[in-house]
């Protein structure tokens, strides 16, 4: 398997669990700090397409900044994808984490069963 890009925020407990899971399963990955090296608009657009998810799934809806900026209402009102990518690229704290970027897939957030199915070819009980 080609090496994966693991985009995370090291202080995030979910990100820590995901990193531990990758290490425990011997899955090679390159770490990238989501705030220090925020994904670009181009990267986000490519990743969103590769993920097959709507752009709104890339927003960290639990984050303070998301709430302060009133982004749920803006997304509900039909915020164009281009504007959504601009917002996401403006601050890594707006992006749902972690992101696991592979050559033909992107996983958004850490759901162990989903990661097992994609990376190990099995589903957890």
C-alpha positions in Angstrom: 0.0 0.0 0.0 1.4 3.4 -0.9 2.1 5.7 2.1 -0.8 7.7 3.3 -1.1 11.3 4.3 -2.5 11.7 7.8 -3.7 15.3 8.3 -4.4 15.9 12.0 -4.3 18.2 15.0 -2.0 16.6 17.6 -4.0 17.9 20.6 -7.2 16.3 19.3 -8.2 13.1 21.2 -9.8 11.6 18.2 -6.7 12.3 16.1 -4.6 10.7 18.8 -6.8 7.6 18.7 -6.5 7.4 14.9 -2.7 7.8 15.0 -2.5 5.1 17.5 -4.7 2.8 15.4 -2.5 3.4 12.3 0.6 2.6 14.3 -0.9 -0.5 15.9 -1.8 -1.8 12.4 1.6 -1.0 10.9 0.1 1.4 8.4 2.8 3.8 7.1 1.8 7.4 7.0 3.2 10.9 6.8 1.9 13.3 9.4 0.8 16.8 8.6 -0.4 19.3 11.2 -3.8 20.6 10.0 -3.2 24.1 11.4 0.5 24.6 10.8 0.2 23.4 7.2 -3.5 24.0 6.4 -4.7 22.2 3.3 -5.1 24.4 0.2 -8.3 25.1 -1.8 -6.9 22.9 -4.5 -6.1 20.0 -2.1 -9.5 20.3 -0.4 -11.4 20.2 -3.7 -9.4 17.2 -4.9 -9.9 15.4 -1.6 -13.6 16.1 -1.5 -14.0 14.7 -4.9 -12.0 11.6 -4.0 -14.0 11.1 -0.8 -17.3 11.1 -2.6 -18.7 13.2 0.3 -20.5 16.5 0.2 -18.2 19.5 1.0 -20.1 20.2 4.2 -18.8 16.9 5.7 -15.3 18.5 5.7 -16.4 21.1 8.2 -15.6 20.5 11.9 -19.1 21.1 13.1 -18.0 20.6 16.7 -15.5 23.4 16.6 -15.9 26.8 18.3 -14.9 28.7 15.1 -17.6 26.9 13.1 -20.3 28.0 15.6 -18.8 31.6 16.0 -18.9 32.0 12.2 -22.5 30.8 11.9 -21.4 28.3 9.2 -24.3 25.9 9.7 -26.8 28.5 8.6 -24.5 29.5 5.6 -24.2 25.9 4.5 -27.9 25.3 4.9 -28.6 28.4 2.8 -26.6 26.8 0.0 -23.0 28.2 0.4 -21.3 27.5 -3.0 -18.6 24.8 -2.8 -15.9 27.3 -4.0 -16.7 29.6 -1.0 -16.8 26.6 1.3 -13.3 25.5 0.1 -12.0 29.1 0.6 -13.3 29.1 4.2 -11.9 25.6 5.0 -8.5 26.6 3.6 -8.4 29.8 5.7 -8.1 28.0 9.0 -7.3 24.3 9.7 -9.5 24.4 12.8 -12.6 24.6 10.5 -11.7 21.2 8.9 -13.1 17.9 10.3 -10.2 15.8 11.5 -8.4 13.7 11.0 -8.2 13.2 7.3 -6.5 10.2 5.8 -5.6 10.7 2.2 -4.8 7.8 0.0 -4.2 7.6 -3.8 -7.8 6.8 -4.5 -9.7 7.6 -1.3 -10.0 10.1 1.5 -11.4 9.3 4.9 -12.9 12.2 6.9 -12.9 11.8 10.7 -12.0 8.6 12.5 -14.6 5.8 12.4 -12.7 2.6 13.2 -15.0 0.3 11.3 -14.7 2.4 8.2 -10.9 2.6 8.5 -10.7 -1.2 9.0 -12.8 -1.9 5.9 -10.8 0.5 3.7 -7.3 -0.3 5.0 -7.5 -3.8 6.2 -10.3 -5.2 4.0 -12.4 -6.2 7.0 -15.2 -4.7 9.1 -15.1 -4.7 12.9 -17.7 -6.4 15.0 
